[in-house]
Amino acid sequence: MTVPTIRVAEDADMSGVRGDVGAHFELLTKWPETPDFLDAERAYGTLCVGEVGGRIVGFGGTLRRGSLTHLGDLFVLPDHQSTGLGRMILTRLLPRDLPKITFAANNARAFALYMRHGMRPRCPLLYLEGPFEGGPPAAVEVGPQEAAALDARISGGDRTECLTWYAGLPGAGVRLGHGGYAFTRMIGETLVIGPAGGETPQDSVDVMLRTIAAHPGAELIQVAVPGVHPLLPMLLDAGWRITAMDTVMTSEEGLVQLDRYLPHPDLG
């Protein structure tokens, strides 16, 4: 049996990361062009690949928020699952003694692996989509630095550089209003909201409604909502539908203010 090589991704590896593993798991549907979230992981975290026989068969990626490590990705092609490759990638990626967070998919093997690395389930994370509906006055558009300090207090750590990078992508922007903030990106006719949050749960709800109101041209709006967030029943009552569900897992309770924070699906 060929022993896998686990190492930090290089430029030459990215065609295998995107074209083989990424394409198999349809990871780039919300990223129609580069740069994408994999570039963010390389720049503001760590992206590691698992190579077998000269072929990239798996990868994992993290992003840093201060001392908090967000595990954004861990994917292994089916033929190489249950071989220990995912465990080896995760061991290389995750710090032993620093706080960690991930969004665990409905996969028993992955769930157990994250548990063995010290993370525990906290609440469901539901991915919702729905149409534009009228709302309060629109939130004001601002620069990313004005939202970064608030994001650091709510999301678990500072990531000003990563947020500035994201806000500079085509179709992206930042909204601010009434103690809350929201990063947005239009991808075609779809509006993706997140990360977003507020000083209080109600501030978080208010800025979300104002951000939605600021995009009447969006045919579809997508957002990730923790199960304890007060926005969740409001959107469901308004007819939004749940398209997928993960579980928020953290190494410590209270790392992220889940009742007032709405993460980006890929950036955390």
C-alpha positions as CSV (number, residue, x, y, z in Angstrom):
1,M,0.0,0.0,0.0
2,T,1.3,3.4,-0.9
3,V,1.9,5.6,2.1
4,P,0.1,9.0,1.7
5,T,2.1,12.3,1.7
6,I,0.5,15.1,3.8
7,R,1.9,18.5,3.1
8,V,1.0,22.2,2.7
9,A,-0.6,22.8,-0.7
10,E,1.6,24.4,-3.4
11,D,0.5,26.2,-6.6
12,A,0.9,23.1,-8.7
13,D,-1.5,21.2,-6.4
14,M,-4.5,23.5,-6.9
15,S,-5.6,21.9,-10.2
16,G,-6.0,18.6,-8.3
17,V,-7.6,20.2,-5.3
18,R,-10.2,22.0,-7.5
19,G,-10.5,19.8,-10.5
20,D,-10.4,16.3,-8.8
21,V,-11.5,16.6,-5.2
22,G,-13.4,19.9,-5.4
23,A,-15.3,18.9,-8.5
24,H,-16.3,15.5,-7.1
25,F,-17.8,17.2,-4.0
26,E,-19.2,20.2,-5.9
27,L,-17.4,22.6,-3.6
28,L,-17.1,25.6,-5.9
29,T,-20.7,26.2,-7.0
30,K,-20.8,29.5,-5.1
31,W,-17.3,30.5,-6.4
32,P,-17.7,30.8,-10.2
33,E,-14.1,32.2,-10.6
34,T,-10.9,32.5,-8.8
35,P,-9.9,33.8,-6.3
36,D,-12.1,31.5,-4.2
37,F,-12.2,30.3,-0.6
38,L,-9.3,27.9,-1.2
39,D,-7.1,30.9,-2.0
40,A,-8.4,32.5,1.3
41,E,-7.3,29.4,3.2
42,R,-3.9,29.5,1.7
43,A,-3.5,33.2,2.5
44,Y,-5.2,33.5,5.9
45,G,-4.9,29.9,7.2
46,T,-3.5,26.6,6.0
47,L,-4.4,24.3,3.1
48,C,-3.0,20.8,3.3
49,V,-3.2,18.1,0.7
50,G,-3.1,14.3,0.8
51,E,-1.2,12.8,-2.1
52,V,-1.1,9.2,-3.1
53,G,0.9,7.9,-6.0
54,G,1.4,11.5,-7.3
55,R,-2.3,12.3,-7.2
56,I,-4.2,14.6,-4.9
57,V,-6.9,12.5,-3.3
58,G,-7.9,14.7,-0.4
59,F,-7.4,18.1,1.3
60,G,-8.3,20.1,4.4
61,G,-8.2,23.8,5.0
62,T,-8.4,26.2,7.9
63,L,-8.8,29.9,8.4
64,R,-7.6,31.9,11.5
65,R,-9.6,34.3,13.6
66,G,-7.2,35.5,16.2
67,S,-6.3,32.4,18.2
68,L,-9.4,30.6,16.9
69,T,-8.9,28.1,14.1
70,H,-11.9,27.5,11.8
71,L,-11.7,24.1,10.1
72,G,-13.5,24.9,6.8
73,D,-12.8,21.8,4.8
74,L,-11.9,18.1,5.1
75,F,-12.6,16.1,1.9
76,V,-11.2,12.7,0.8
77,L,-12.2,11.0,-2.4
78,P,-14.3,7.9,-1.8
79,D,-11.7,5.3,-2.8
80,H,-9.4,6.7,-0.1
81,Q,-11.9,7.1,2.7
82,S,-11.5,4.9,5.8
83,T,-7.8,4.7,5.2
84,G,-6.7,7.2,7.9
85,L,-6.0,9.9,5.3
86,G,-8.5,12.3,6.8
87,R,-7.1,11.8,10.3
88,M,-3.6,12.5,9.1
89,I,-4.7,15.7,7.3
90,L,-6.6,16.9,10.4
91,T,-3.6,16.1,12.7
92,R,-1.4,18.3,10.5
93,L,-3.9,21.1,10.3
94,L,-5.3,21.5,13.9
95,P,-3.4,23.1,16.7
96,R,-3.5,21.0,19.9
97,D,-3.9,23.6,22.6
98,L,-5.8,26.4,20.8
99,P,-9.6,26.9,20.4
100,K,-11.2,25.3,17.3
101,I,-14.5,25.4,15.5
102,T,-16.0,23.5,12.5
103,F,-19.3,22.9,10.7
104,A,-19.6,19.1,10.7
105,A,-21.6,17.5,7.9
106,N,-24.0,14.6,8.6
107,N,-21.2,12.1,8.4
108,A,-20.6,9.7,11.2
109,R,-16.9,9.1,10.5
110,A,-16.2,12.8,10.2
111,F,-18.2,13.6,13.4
112,A,-16.3,11.0,15.4
113,L,-13.0,12.4,14.0
114,Y,-13.8,15.9,15.1
115,M,-14.8,14.6,18.5
116,R,-11.4,12.9,18.9
117,H,-9.8,16.2,18.1
118,G,-11.5,17.8,21.1
119,M,-14.5,19.4,19.5
120,R,-18.1,18.9,20.8
121,P,-21.5,19.6,19.1
122,R,-23.1,22.9,20.1
123,C,-26.1,23.4,17.8
124,P,-27.4,22.8,14.3
125,L,-26.4,25.1,11.5
126,L,-29.1,25.4,8.9
127,Y,-28.6,26.6,5.3
128,L,-31.7,28.6,4.2
129,E,-32.7,30.2,1.0
130,G,-35.7,32.3,0.1
131,P,-37.0,35.2,-2.0
132,F,-36.8,38.9,-1.3
133,E,-39.5,40.3,0.8
134,G,-40.1,44.0,1.7
135,G,-38.6,45.1,5.0
136,P,-37.3,48.0,7.0
137,P,-35.1,50.8,5.5
138,A,-31.9,49.4,3.9
139,A,-28.7,49.1,5.9
140,V,-25.9,51.5,4.9
141,E,-23.0,50.3,2.8
142,V,-19.6,50.8,4.5
143,G,-16.0,49.6,4.2
144,P,-14.9,46.2,5.7
145,Q,-12.7,47.8,8.4
146,E,-15.8,49.4,10.0
147,A,-17.4,45.9,10.4
148,A,-14.2,44.0,11.3
149,A,-14.0,45.0,15.0
150,L,-17.6,44.0,15.6
151,D,-17.1,40.8,13.8
152,A,-14.1,40.0,16.0
153,R,-16.1,40.2,19.1
154,I,-18.9,38.0,17.8
155,S,-17.2,35.5,15.6
156,G,-14.4,34.6,18.0
157,G,-11.4,36.5,16.8
158,D,-10.0,39.2,14.4
159,R,-9.8,38.5,10.7
160,T,-9.6,41.9,9.2
161,E,-7.4,40.9,6.4
162,C,-9.6,38.0,5.3
163,L,-12.7,40.2,5.4
164,T,-11.1,42.9,3.5
165,W,-10.1,40.4,0.8
166,Y,-13.7,39.1,0.6
167,A,-15.2,42.5,0.4
168,G,-13.0,43.3,-2.6
169,L,-14.3,40.4,-4.7
170,P,-16.7,41.1,-7.6
171,G,-20.2,41.5,-6.3
172,A,-19.2,41.8,-2.6
173,G,-20.1,44.5,-0.2
174,V,-20.6,45.3,3.5
175,R,-23.7,46.7,5.3
176,L,-23.8,48.3,8.7
177,G,-26.7,49.4,10.8
178,H,-28.1,49.6,14.4
179,G,-25.3,47.6,16.1
180,G,-25.0,45.0,13.4
181,Y,-23.0,44.3,10.2
182,A,-23.4,42.0,7.2
183,F,-21.0,41.0,4.4
184,T,-22.8,40.2,1.1
185,R,-22.0,38.9,-2.3
186,M,-24.1,38.8,-5.4
187,I,-23.4,35.7,-7.6
188,G,-25.5,36.0,-10.7
189,E,-29.0,36.7,-9.3
190,T,-28.3,35.1,-6.0
191,L,-27.4,37.1,-2.8
192,V,-25.2,35.3,-0.3
193,I,-25.2,36.9,3.1
194,G,-22.5,36.2,5.7
195,P,-20.6,36.6,7.9
196,A,-23.1,38.8,9.7
197,G,-23.9,39.6,13.3
198,G,-24.9,42.2,15.9
199,E,-24.1,43.4,19.4
200,T,-27.4,41.7,20.5
201,P,-29.5,39.0,19.0
202,Q,-32.0,41.7,18.0
203,D,-29.3,43.8,16.4
204,S,-28.3,40.8,14.3
205,V,-31.9,40.3,13.2
206,D,-32.3,43.9,12.3
207,V,-29.2,44.2,10.2
208,M,-30.1,41.0,8.3
209,L,-33.6,42.4,7.5
210,R,-32.1,45.7,6.4
211,T,-29.5,44.0,4.3
212,I,-32.2,41.9,2.6
213,A,-34.1,45.1,2.0
214,A,-31.0,46.7,0.3
215,H,-31.1,44.0,-2.4
216,P,-34.5,44.0,-4.0
217,G,-33.1,42.8,-7.3
218,A,-31.9,39.4,-5.8
219,E,-34.0,36.5,-7.1
220,L,-32.7,34.3,-4.3
221,I,-31.1,34.9,-1.0
222,Q,-29.0,32.4,0.9
223,V,-27.8,32.5,4.5
224,A,-26.5,30.1,7.2
225,V,-28.4,30.3,10.5
226,P,-27.4,28.7,13.8
227,G,-30.3,26.8,15.3
228,V,-30.3,29.1,18.4
229,H,-30.5,32.3,16.4
230,P,-33.8,34.2,16.6
231,L,-33.8,34.9,12.8
232,L,-34.4,31.2,12.1
233,P,-38.1,30.9,13.0
234,M,-38.7,34.3,11.3
235,L,-37.4,33.1,8.0
236,L,-39.1,29.7,8.2
237,D,-42.4,31.5,9.0
238,A,-41.8,33.7,5.9
239,G,-41.6,30.6,3.7
240,W,-37.8,30.2,3.4
241,R,-36.7,26.6,3.0
242,I,-33.9,24.6,4.6
243,T,-31.5,23.2,1.9
244,A,-28.9,21.5,4.1
245,M,-27.8,21.2,7.7
246,D,-24.5,20.9,9.5
247,T,-23.6,20.9,13.2
248,V,-21.5,23.6,14.8
249,M,-18.7,21.9,16.8
250,T,-16.3,23.8,19.0
251,S,-13.5,22.9,21.5
252,E,-15.0,25.3,24.1
253,E,-18.4,26.7,24.8
254,G,-19.0,30.3,24.1
255,L,-16.2,30.7,21.5
256,V,-18.8,32.2,19.0
257,Q,-22.0,34.1,19.9
258,L,-24.3,31.7,18.1
259,D,-27.5,33.7,19.0
260,R,-26.2,36.8,17.2
261,Y,-23.8,35.5,14.5
262,L,-24.5,34.2,11.0
263,P,-21.4,32.7,9.4
264,H,-20.4,32.5,5.8
265,P,-20.8,28.9,4.6
266,D,-17.2,28.6,3.4
267,L,-15.3,31.3,5.4
268,G,-16.9,30.7,8.8
